[in-house]
Amino acid sequence: MKRITCRCAVSLFCAVMILLPASPALAEPAGKLVMFHAGSLSVPFAAMEKVFEVKYPKVDLQREASGSQAAARKVSELKKPCDIMASADYTVIDKLLIPGYADVNIRFATNQLVLCYTDKSKYAGEVNANNWYDILQRKGVVWGHSEPNVDPCGYRSLMVLQLAEQYYKIPGLYGKMLANRPIENVRPKSVELVSLLQTGNMDYAWEYLSVAVQHGLKYIVLPDEINLGNYKYDDFYAKAVVKVTGKQPGTFMDMKGGSVTYGITIIKDAPNRKAAIAFLKYMLDPQGGLNILKDQGQPPFIPCRVPTEDMKAKVPSELQKLIVVKD
C-alpha cells in the first residue's frame, strides 16, 4: 500500500473542504430582512441600508416606516412577519412587545422636540423661544402634530405643551394652545407634517431635532426643562402624562413624560434572524450605523445600553461587546 505524504494529505483535505457545502453557522446572511421602524428614523436608516447591502449583497433590507406604536402593533396585532422593530420611544417596545414578541430592548439614541417652521410661516420673522406659545394661539396660525395614538412624537408634542404651562407658570396655557389646533391638523406620522410645512399649508409643526436638520427646516430650540432632550430633567418631564390606546382595542395606557430615547429589538420569531443580527452588529457599531445617526443630527448612545444584566444575557452573543448595562 502506498503511503500518502503529508503534502498530499493537506491537498486532499483542502479539495474535500472546497467540495463540501458551507456550514450554516459560517454562511453569509442572505434573503429578505424586514424592519418596521419609526418615521423619524427613515433618513438615517436609508443611509445605513445602502452601506449594509454593499457589505451583505445577498440581503435585501425591506424597511417600513410608520408611527412607533403602529409599527409594534403590526407585530402584536396584525401578526405581520418582521425581523427588527425600531421605536422612537423605547417604552413602546416594553409595553407592546415584551415579553410576548421580544426579549430585548436596546436603547441606542436620543433626540429632542423642536417647533419647526419655514420662511412661508406666519410670523416667521417674529417667532422665538420666548413667544412661540403666544404665536400658536394667534388666529389664522396653522400648526399641528402627529397622532398620539400611533406616533410617539405626537404624545411627546402634547407633553411639551403640558410642561410649558408649568414651566412658564401660565394657568390654562395647554388648553388655550390646543383650542387653536383643529383635529385635522393631527397627522398619522410626524414626517408627514414636513411636506405641509414645505408647501406652505402649515405654519408650525412639532418634530424631532434630527428630522428638522435632515429636511433643512427652521426650528425653535426650547428650554431643556420642556424639550424632553435632557435626562437630568426626567423628574420634571414625568409630570406630563398623555393617555393613548393600549395593547387591546378599547383599552388605554398612560404615557409618562421622559427624555427621548430610541429602542430597537429583534422579534422572537424573526424569519431571518441571521441577517437581523448582522444588521444590528453594523448599526450598533460606533464606526458604523451610530456614526450615521450622529451625522444626521441624532446623538447616539456609545455604547448602546440595556437596563439589566438579565436582559443583556438575552442579547445575541454577536452583539454583547456593543452593549452595556445602564438604566
C-alpha positions as CSV (number, residue, x, y, z in Angstrom):
1,M,0.0,0.0,0.0
2,K,1.3,3.4,-0.9
3,R,1.7,5.9,1.9
4,I,0.1,9.3,1.4
5,T,2.7,12.1,2.0
6,C,1.9,14.9,4.4
7,R,1.7,17.4,1.5
8,C,-0.7,15.2,-0.4
9,A,-2.9,14.8,2.7
10,V,-3.1,18.5,3.1
11,S,-4.0,19.0,-0.6
12,L,-6.6,16.2,-0.4
13,F,-8.2,17.8,2.7
14,C,-8.4,21.2,1.0
15,A,-10.0,19.7,-2.1
16,V,-12.6,18.0,0.0
17,M,-13.4,21.1,2.0
18,I,-14.0,23.1,-1.2
19,L,-16.5,20.5,-2.3
20,L,-18.4,20.4,1.0
21,P,-21.2,22.9,1.4
22,A,-20.5,25.8,3.7
23,S,-21.5,25.4,7.4
24,P,-24.8,27.2,8.2
25,A,-23.0,28.9,11.1
26,L,-20.5,30.4,8.7
27,A,-22.8,31.1,5.8
28,E,-23.2,34.7,4.7
29,P,-26.5,36.3,5.6
30,A,-29.0,36.2,2.7
31,G,-32.6,36.8,1.8
32,K,-35.2,39.3,2.8
33,L,-34.7,41.3,6.0
34,V,-37.9,43.0,7.2
35,M,-37.7,46.1,9.5
36,F,-40.6,48.1,10.9
37,H,-39.4,51.5,12.3
38,A,-40.3,55.0,13.4
39,G,-40.7,57.5,10.6
40,S,-38.1,59.8,12.2
41,L,-35.5,57.1,11.5
42,S,-36.2,57.0,7.8
43,V,-33.3,59.1,6.6
44,P,-30.5,57.6,8.8
45,F,-31.8,54.0,8.1
46,A,-31.9,54.7,4.4
47,A,-28.2,55.6,4.6
48,M,-27.5,52.5,6.7
49,E,-29.3,50.3,4.2
50,K,-27.0,51.4,1.4
51,V,-23.9,50.6,3.4
52,F,-25.2,47.3,4.8
53,E,-26.4,46.0,1.4
54,V,-22.9,46.7,0.0
55,K,-21.4,44.7,2.8
56,Y,-24.0,41.9,2.5
57,P,-25.2,41.9,-1.1
58,K,-27.3,38.8,-0.7
59,V,-29.5,40.5,1.9
60,D,-32.5,42.7,0.8
61,L,-33.3,45.0,3.6
62,Q,-37.0,46.0,3.4
63,R,-38.0,48.9,5.6
64,E,-41.5,50.0,6.5
65,A,-41.8,53.4,8.3
66,S,-44.8,54.4,10.5
67,G,-45.5,55.7,13.9
68,S,-43.8,53.6,16.6
69,Q,-47.0,52.2,18.2
70,A,-48.3,51.4,14.7
71,A,-45.1,49.5,13.9
72,A,-45.3,47.5,17.1
73,R,-49.0,46.6,16.5
74,K,-48.1,45.3,13.1
75,V,-46.3,42.6,15.0
76,S,-48.5,42.2,18.1
77,E,-52.0,42.6,16.5
78,L,-51.6,42.1,12.7
79,K,-49.0,39.3,13.1
80,K,-47.0,40.5,10.1
81,P,-43.6,38.8,9.6
82,C,-40.9,41.0,10.9
83,D,-37.2,40.7,11.9
84,I,-36.4,44.0,13.6
85,M,-38.5,46.7,15.1
86,A,-37.1,50.2,16.0
87,S,-39.1,52.7,18.0
88,A,-38.7,56.4,18.7
89,D,-39.8,55.6,22.2
90,Y,-38.1,52.6,23.8
91,T,-41.1,52.2,26.2
92,V,-43.3,51.3,23.2
93,I,-41.3,48.1,22.9
94,D,-41.5,47.4,26.7
95,K,-45.3,48.0,26.7
96,L,-46.4,46.4,23.4
97,L,-43.8,43.7,22.5
98,I,-42.1,42.4,25.7
99,P,-42.4,39.6,26.7
100,G,-44.7,38.1,24.1
101,Y,-42.9,39.2,20.9
102,A,-39.4,40.3,22.0
103,D,-36.9,39.6,24.7
104,V,-34.5,42.6,24.5
105,N,-34.8,46.4,24.1
106,I,-31.6,48.1,23.1
107,R,-31.5,51.8,23.7
108,F,-29.4,53.4,21.0
109,A,-30.1,57.1,20.6
110,T,-31.7,60.3,21.9
111,N,-33.3,63.4,20.5
112,Q,-35.4,66.4,21.5
113,L,-38.6,68.1,20.4
114,V,-38.4,71.4,18.4
115,L,-41.0,73.7,16.9
116,C,-40.4,73.7,13.1
117,Y,-41.4,76.4,10.6
118,T,-40.3,77.9,7.2
119,D,-39.9,81.3,5.7
120,K,-43.5,80.9,4.5
121,S,-44.9,80.6,8.0
122,K,-46.9,83.4,9.6
123,Y,-44.8,85.4,11.9
124,A,-41.6,83.7,10.7
125,G,-39.7,86.8,11.4
126,E,-41.0,87.2,14.9
127,V,-41.2,83.8,16.4
128,N,-38.6,82.9,19.0
129,A,-38.0,80.8,22.2
130,N,-39.8,83.4,24.3
131,N,-43.0,83.9,22.4
132,W,-43.7,80.7,20.5
133,Y,-46.6,79.7,22.8
134,D,-48.3,83.1,22.1
135,I,-47.9,82.7,18.4
136,L,-49.5,79.3,18.4
137,Q,-52.6,80.9,20.0
138,R,-53.0,83.6,17.3
139,K,-56.0,83.4,15.0
140,G,-55.0,82.2,11.5
141,V,-51.9,80.4,12.5
142,V,-52.0,76.8,11.3
143,W,-50.0,74.4,13.4
144,G,-50.1,70.6,14.1
145,H,-48.5,67.5,15.5
146,S,-48.7,63.8,14.8
147,E,-51.3,61.3,16.1
148,P,-50.5,60.5,19.8
149,N,-52.1,57.0,19.4
150,V,-49.7,55.8,16.7
151,D,-46.6,58.1,16.9
152,P,-44.5,58.9,20.0
153,C,-43.7,62.4,18.5
154,G,-47.5,63.0,18.8
155,Y,-47.8,62.4,22.5
156,R,-44.4,64.0,23.2
157,S,-45.7,67.1,21.5
158,L,-48.6,67.2,23.9
159,M,-46.2,66.6,26.8
160,V,-44.1,69.6,25.7
161,L,-47.3,71.8,25.8
162,Q,-48.2,70.4,29.2
163,L,-44.8,71.1,30.6
164,A,-44.8,74.6,29.0
165,E,-47.8,75.5,31.1
166,Q,-45.9,74.5,34.3
167,Y,-42.6,76.0,33.3
168,Y,-43.9,79.4,32.2
169,K,-46.5,79.3,35.1
170,I,-49.4,80.3,32.8
171,P,-52.6,78.6,34.0
172,G,-54.6,77.1,31.2
173,L,-51.9,77.6,28.6
174,Y,-52.1,74.0,27.4
175,G,-55.8,74.2,26.7
176,K,-55.5,77.6,25.0
177,M,-52.9,76.3,22.5
178,L,-54.9,73.2,21.7
179,A,-58.0,75.3,21.1
180,N,-56.2,76.8,18.2
181,R,-55.3,73.4,16.7
182,P,-58.2,71.7,14.8
183,I,-58.2,67.9,14.8
184,E,-57.4,67.9,11.0
185,N,-54.0,69.2,11.8
186,V,-53.2,66.0,13.6
187,R,-51.5,63.6,11.1
188,P,-50.6,59.9,11.4
189,K,-46.8,60.5,11.3
190,S,-44.7,63.4,12.3
191,V,-42.7,63.3,9.0
192,E,-46.0,63.9,7.1
193,L,-46.0,67.3,8.6
194,V,-42.8,68.2,6.8
195,S,-44.4,68.4,3.4
196,L,-47.2,70.5,4.8
197,L,-44.6,73.0,6.1
198,Q,-42.6,73.0,2.9
199,T,-45.6,73.6,0.7
200,G,-46.9,76.4,3.0
201,N,-50.0,74.5,4.0
202,M,-48.9,74.6,7.7
203,D,-47.1,77.3,9.6
204,Y,-45.6,75.3,12.5
205,A,-45.2,71.7,13.4
206,W,-43.7,69.7,16.2
207,E,-40.8,67.5,15.1
208,Y,-37.6,65.8,16.4
209,L,-34.5,67.9,16.1
210,S,-33.0,65.3,13.8
211,V,-35.9,65.5,11.4
212,A,-35.6,69.3,11.3
213,V,-31.9,69.0,10.5
214,Q,-32.3,66.3,7.9
215,H,-35.0,68.3,6.0
216,G,-33.5,71.7,6.3
217,L,-36.3,73.2,8.3
218,K,-36.1,76.3,10.6
219,Y,-36.8,75.5,14.2
220,I,-37.1,76.9,17.7
221,V,-35.0,75.2,20.3
222,L,-36.9,75.1,23.6
223,P,-35.5,75.2,27.2
224,D,-34.2,71.8,28.4
225,E,-36.8,71.8,31.0
226,I,-39.5,71.2,28.4
227,N,-37.9,69.8,25.2
228,L,-37.6,66.2,26.5
229,G,-34.0,66.1,25.4
230,N,-32.1,66.2,28.7
231,Y,-32.4,63.2,31.1
232,K,-31.4,65.4,34.0
233,Y,-34.9,66.8,33.9
234,D,-36.7,63.4,33.8
235,D,-38.4,64.1,37.2
236,F,-39.9,67.2,35.7
237,Y,-40.8,65.6,32.4
238,A,-42.7,62.9,34.3
239,K,-45.3,65.5,35.4
240,A,-46.6,65.3,31.8
241,V,-49.0,62.4,31.1
242,V,-50.8,61.6,27.9
243,K,-53.4,58.8,27.6
244,V,-53.1,56.7,24.4
245,T,-54.7,53.5,23.1
246,G,-53.4,50.3,24.7
247,K,-52.5,46.7,23.7
248,Q,-56.0,45.6,23.1
249,P,-58.8,47.5,21.2
250,G,-60.8,49.6,23.7
251,T,-58.0,49.8,26.3
252,F,-55.8,52.7,27.2
253,M,-52.4,53.3,28.8
254,D,-50.7,56.4,30.2
255,M,-47.5,57.5,28.6
256,K,-45.5,59.5,31.2
257,G,-43.0,62.1,30.1
258,G,-39.3,61.3,30.0
259,S,-36.2,62.1,27.9
260,V,-36.4,61.0,24.3
261,T,-34.8,57.6,24.0
262,Y,-35.0,55.3,20.9
263,G,-35.1,51.5,21.2
264,I,-34.6,48.6,18.9
265,T,-35.3,44.8,19.2
266,I,-35.2,41.5,17.3
267,I,-38.6,39.9,17.1
268,K,-38.7,36.5,18.7
269,D,-39.8,34.6,15.7
270,A,-37.8,36.6,13.2
271,P,-37.8,34.8,9.8
272,N,-34.3,35.9,9.1
273,R,-32.5,36.1,12.5
274,K,-29.0,35.7,11.0
275,A,-29.5,38.8,8.8
276,A,-31.1,40.7,11.7
277,I,-28.1,40.1,13.9
278,A,-25.7,41.1,11.1
279,F,-27.6,44.4,10.7
280,L,-27.6,45.2,14.4
281,K,-23.9,44.4,14.6
282,Y,-23.3,47.0,11.9
283,M,-25.9,49.5,13.3
284,L,-24.7,49.5,16.9
285,D,-21.1,49.9,15.9
286,P,-19.7,53.4,16.7
287,Q,-17.9,53.4,13.4
288,G,-21.0,52.1,11.6
289,G,-24.6,53.0,12.0
290,L,-24.1,55.0,15.1
291,N,-21.8,57.3,13.2
292,I,-24.5,57.8,10.6
293,L,-27.0,58.8,13.3
294,K,-24.5,61.3,14.7
295,D,-24.0,62.9,11.3
296,Q,-27.8,63.1,10.8
297,G,-28.3,65.2,14.0
298,Q,-29.3,62.3,16.3
299,P,-27.0,61.8,19.2
300,P,-26.3,58.0,19.7
301,F,-25.5,56.2,22.9
302,I,-22.0,54.9,22.8
303,P,-22.0,52.2,23.8
304,C,-25.7,51.3,23.5
305,R,-27.4,50.1,26.6
306,V,-30.0,47.7,28.1
307,P,-31.4,48.2,31.7
308,T,-30.5,44.9,33.4
309,E,-28.0,42.1,33.4
310,D,-30.8,39.7,32.8
311,M,-31.7,41.5,29.6
312,K,-28.1,41.7,28.4
313,A,-27.9,37.9,28.9
314,K,-30.6,37.6,26.3
315,V,-28.8,39.8,23.7
316,P,-27.3,37.7,20.9
317,S,-23.6,36.8,21.6
318,E,-22.5,38.6,18.5
319,L,-23.8,41.9,19.9
320,Q,-22.6,41.6,23.5
321,K,-19.5,43.7,23.2
322,L,-21.5,46.6,21.8
323,I,-23.9,46.7,24.8
324,V,-23.6,47.9,28.4
325,V,-26.0,47.7,31.3
326,K,-27.2,51.1,32.2
327,D,-30.7,52.2,33.2
